[in-house]
Amino acid sequence: MTTDPRQLVDDSARYIDAAIDPKNNYFVPVWDAVLKVVPTWNVLLDVGCGNGVFADYAKRMTGCALWGLDGDPEVLEWAARLDRFERLASVQDFNSDMLPIEDAACDFVLSKDLLEHLLRPEHVVAEVHRVLAPGGHFLVHVPNHFPLHGRVKFLLTNNLDTYGYFPGSELWSFPHVRFFTYESLCRLLAANGLTPILDLSWNFSMAPYLPLPASMRRALAVRWPSQWAGGFSVLCRKS
């Protein structure tokens, strides 16, 4: 995603994106739920786009224009070769730079697995508010390192990487520098004029130590996402 050390975003995302089969994309159920609430839009901006594998499904389902922003020139070159984007641009530092997008130019913004890499995630969220048209929507996803399962693993291993996102990474070089609960993520969004309207974190429900049926895992994640979801996906509307 970036090679700029000021930005603290690890470039392993390019390999994670590359491993995703577009025909078996785990983020598709999230999009399907979003499309029931917001069935169409004109411009989708993917902030921290990587190769665009997560946004491409939404583009194909809605026929929207897809714009992408990333901090890694090699990733942007790769994305351009895939012919998914109508517009691509580089952001040198997501912590402080304005996004190279005009005010109110987009009616939908996606940010997937970006905020946890930034020292100042609130800057990107404020910029998302700026580039969204009135009434536009923002879909954000961040990992949850410390649901009940993650807390047990951390207690037993003292390893911050509770789900093995970055094998071999040291504590002093761990790429995730900000951590969220569902409640703290919603406070961040609301503080920047983005009203959460749909929690889709149940798509990432987990209870690995308990032989629970999928329906019960989902019910637990719906009621207590910070305890039972491995990641938070929240759809917001610009206030």
C-alpha positions as CSV (number, residue, x, y, z in Angstrom):
1,M,0.0,0.0,0.0
2,T,2.9,2.4,0.6
3,T,6.6,2.5,0.8
4,D,6.7,5.8,2.7
5,P,7.8,5.0,6.3
6,R,6.0,8.1,7.6
7,Q,2.8,6.5,6.7
8,L,3.3,3.2,8.5
9,V,1.4,1.1,6.0
10,D,2.9,-2.3,5.3
11,D,3.2,-3.2,1.6
12,S,2.2,-6.8,2.3
13,A,-1.3,-5.8,1.4
14,R,-0.4,-6.3,-2.3
15,Y,0.3,-10.0,-1.6
16,I,-2.9,-10.4,0.4
17,D,-4.9,-8.8,-2.4
18,A,-3.2,-11.0,-4.9
19,A,-4.3,-14.1,-3.0
20,I,-8.0,-13.2,-3.2
21,D,-9.9,-15.0,-5.9
22,P,-12.4,-12.5,-7.4
23,K,-14.8,-15.4,-7.9
24,N,-14.6,-16.3,-4.2
25,N,-14.2,-13.0,-2.5
26,Y,-14.9,-13.1,1.2
27,F,-16.1,-9.4,1.1
28,V,-18.9,-10.1,-1.4
29,P,-21.5,-10.9,1.4
30,V,-20.8,-7.4,2.9
31,W,-21.4,-5.8,-0.5
32,D,-24.6,-7.8,-1.0
33,A,-26.0,-6.5,2.3
34,V,-25.0,-2.9,1.4
35,L,-26.7,-3.2,-2.0
36,K,-30.0,-4.0,-0.3
37,V,-29.8,-0.6,1.4
38,V,-28.0,1.5,-1.3
39,P,-28.7,-0.3,-4.6
40,T,-26.8,2.1,-6.8
41,W,-24.4,5.0,-6.9
42,N,-22.4,6.9,-9.6
43,V,-18.8,7.1,-8.3
44,L,-17.1,4.6,-5.9
45,L,-13.8,5.9,-4.4
46,D,-11.6,3.1,-2.9
47,V,-9.2,4.7,-0.4
48,G,-6.2,2.4,0.0
49,C,-7.3,0.5,-3.1
50,G,-4.6,-2.0,-3.6
51,N,-5.4,-3.8,-6.8
52,G,-9.1,-3.1,-6.5
53,V,-10.2,-6.7,-5.9
54,F,-12.6,-5.7,-3.1
55,A,-14.2,-2.8,-4.9
56,D,-14.5,-4.5,-8.3
57,Y,-17.5,-6.6,-7.3
58,A,-19.5,-3.4,-6.4
59,K,-18.5,-1.8,-9.6
60,R,-19.7,-4.8,-11.6
61,M,-23.0,-4.9,-9.7
62,T,-23.8,-1.2,-10.0
63,G,-22.1,-0.1,-13.2
64,C,-20.5,2.8,-11.3
65,A,-17.2,4.5,-12.1
66,L,-14.4,3.3,-9.8
67,W,-11.7,5.6,-8.6
68,G,-8.7,4.4,-6.5
69,L,-6.1,6.0,-4.2
70,D,-3.0,4.2,-2.9
71,G,0.4,5.1,-1.6
72,D,2.5,2.5,-3.4
73,P,3.5,3.4,-7.0
74,E,4.0,-0.3,-7.9
75,V,0.5,-1.2,-6.6
76,L,-1.0,1.7,-8.7
77,E,0.8,0.4,-11.8
78,W,-0.5,-3.1,-11.1
79,A,-4.0,-1.7,-10.6
80,A,-3.8,0.2,-13.9
81,R,-2.9,-2.9,-15.8
82,L,-6.0,-4.7,-14.5
83,D,-8.3,-2.1,-16.1
84,R,-10.7,-1.9,-13.1
85,F,-10.3,1.9,-12.5
86,E,-11.5,4.9,-14.4
87,R,-9.2,7.1,-12.2
88,L,-6.1,6.3,-10.1
89,A,-4.0,8.7,-8.0
90,S,-1.2,8.5,-5.4
91,V,-1.4,9.7,-1.9
92,Q,2.1,10.2,-0.3
93,D,0.9,10.2,3.3
94,F,-2.6,9.3,4.3
95,N,-1.9,10.7,7.8
96,S,-1.7,14.3,6.6
97,D,-2.2,14.8,2.9
98,M,-5.5,15.9,1.4
99,L,-7.0,13.3,-0.9
100,P,-6.5,14.3,-4.5
101,I,-10.3,14.4,-5.0
102,E,-12.6,17.3,-5.3
103,D,-15.1,18.3,-2.6
104,A,-18.4,16.3,-2.7
105,A,-17.2,14.4,-5.9
106,C,-18.1,10.9,-4.8
107,D,-21.4,9.4,-3.6
108,F,-19.8,6.2,-2.2
109,V,-16.4,5.7,-0.5
110,L,-14.8,2.4,0.6
111,S,-11.9,2.1,3.0
112,K,-11.0,-1.5,3.7
113,D,-8.1,-2.4,6.1
114,L,-6.4,1.0,5.9
115,L,-7.2,2.9,9.2
116,E,-5.4,0.4,11.4
117,H,-2.1,1.2,9.6
118,L,-2.3,4.9,10.3
119,L,-1.1,7.0,13.2
120,R,-3.8,9.5,12.4
121,P,-6.8,7.6,11.0
122,E,-9.1,10.5,11.9
123,H,-7.5,12.5,9.1
124,V,-8.6,10.1,6.4
125,V,-12.1,9.9,7.9
126,A,-12.3,13.7,7.8
127,E,-11.2,13.6,4.2
128,V,-13.8,11.0,3.3
129,H,-16.4,13.3,4.7
130,R,-15.1,16.1,2.5
131,V,-15.1,14.2,-0.7
132,L,-18.5,12.6,-0.2
133,A,-21.5,14.3,-1.6
134,P,-24.3,15.2,0.8
135,G,-26.2,12.0,1.7
136,G,-23.3,9.9,0.3
137,H,-22.2,6.6,1.9
138,F,-19.0,5.3,3.4
139,L,-18.2,1.6,3.9
140,V,-15.3,1.1,6.3
141,H,-13.7,-2.1,7.5
142,V,-11.0,-2.6,10.1
143,P,-9.8,-5.8,11.9
144,N,-10.7,-6.6,15.5
145,H,-7.6,-7.9,17.2
146,F,-9.2,-8.5,20.5
147,P,-12.6,-10.2,20.5
148,L,-12.9,-12.8,23.2
149,H,-11.0,-15.3,21.2
150,G,-8.2,-12.8,20.5
151,R,-7.9,-11.8,24.1
152,V,-7.4,-15.5,25.1
153,K,-4.7,-15.9,22.5
154,F,-3.0,-12.7,23.6
155,L,-3.1,-13.9,27.3
156,L,-1.5,-17.2,26.4
157,T,1.0,-16.1,23.8
158,N,1.7,-12.4,24.5
159,N,1.6,-12.0,20.7
160,L,-0.1,-8.8,19.4
161,D,-0.7,-10.5,16.1
162,T,-3.6,-12.6,17.4
163,Y,-4.7,-13.8,14.0
164,G,-1.3,-14.2,12.2
165,Y,-1.8,-11.4,9.8
166,F,1.9,-10.8,9.6
167,P,3.9,-13.9,10.5
168,G,7.4,-13.2,11.6
169,S,6.7,-9.5,12.4
170,E,8.3,-8.2,15.6
171,L,6.3,-6.0,18.1
172,W,8.5,-3.1,17.1
173,S,7.7,-3.5,13.4
174,F,4.1,-4.7,13.6
175,P,2.2,-2.9,10.7
176,H,-1.0,-2.3,12.7
177,V,-0.6,0.7,14.9
178,R,-4.2,1.6,15.7
179,F,-6.8,-0.8,17.3
180,F,-10.5,-0.6,17.4
181,T,-13.6,-1.8,19.2
182,Y,-16.9,-1.5,17.4
183,E,-17.9,1.3,19.7
184,S,-14.7,3.3,19.3
185,L,-14.9,3.0,15.5
186,C,-18.4,4.4,15.5
187,R,-17.3,7.3,17.7
188,L,-14.6,8.1,15.2
189,L,-17.0,8.1,12.4
190,A,-19.7,10.2,14.2
191,A,-17.1,12.7,15.3
192,N,-16.4,13.4,11.6
193,G,-20.0,13.8,10.5
194,L,-20.5,10.2,9.3
195,T,-23.6,8.5,10.9
196,P,-23.4,4.7,11.2
197,I,-26.6,3.2,9.7
198,L,-25.7,-0.5,9.2
199,D,-23.4,-2.8,11.1
200,L,-22.2,-5.7,9.0
201,S,-19.6,-7.1,11.4
202,W,-21.6,-10.3,11.8
203,N,-20.1,-11.4,8.5
204,F,-16.9,-12.0,10.5
205,S,-18.4,-13.7,13.5
206,M,-16.1,-16.1,15.3
207,A,-16.3,-18.5,18.3
208,P,-13.6,-21.0,17.6
209,Y,-13.5,-22.5,21.1
210,L,-17.3,-23.1,21.1
211,P,-19.1,-25.6,18.9
212,L,-21.8,-23.1,18.0
213,P,-24.0,-23.2,14.9
214,A,-23.4,-20.4,12.4
215,S,-26.8,-18.8,13.3
216,M,-25.8,-18.5,16.9
217,R,-22.4,-17.1,16.1
218,R,-24.0,-14.5,13.9
219,A,-26.5,-13.6,16.6
220,L,-23.7,-13.1,19.1
221,A,-21.8,-10.9,16.7
222,V,-24.9,-8.8,15.9
223,R,-25.5,-8.2,19.6
224,W,-21.8,-7.8,20.8
225,P,-19.6,-7.2,17.7
226,S,-16.6,-6.2,19.9
227,Q,-16.7,-9.6,21.6
228,W,-17.6,-11.9,18.8
229,A,-16.6,-10.4,15.4
230,G,-13.1,-10.7,13.9
231,G,-13.5,-7.5,12.0
232,F,-15.9,-4.5,11.9
233,S,-17.7,-3.5,8.7
234,V,-19.8,-0.4,9.1
235,L,-21.9,1.5,6.5
236,C,-22.3,5.2,7.2
237,R,-24.1,8.1,5.7
238,K,-22.7,11.6,5.4
239,S,-24.7,13.7,7.9
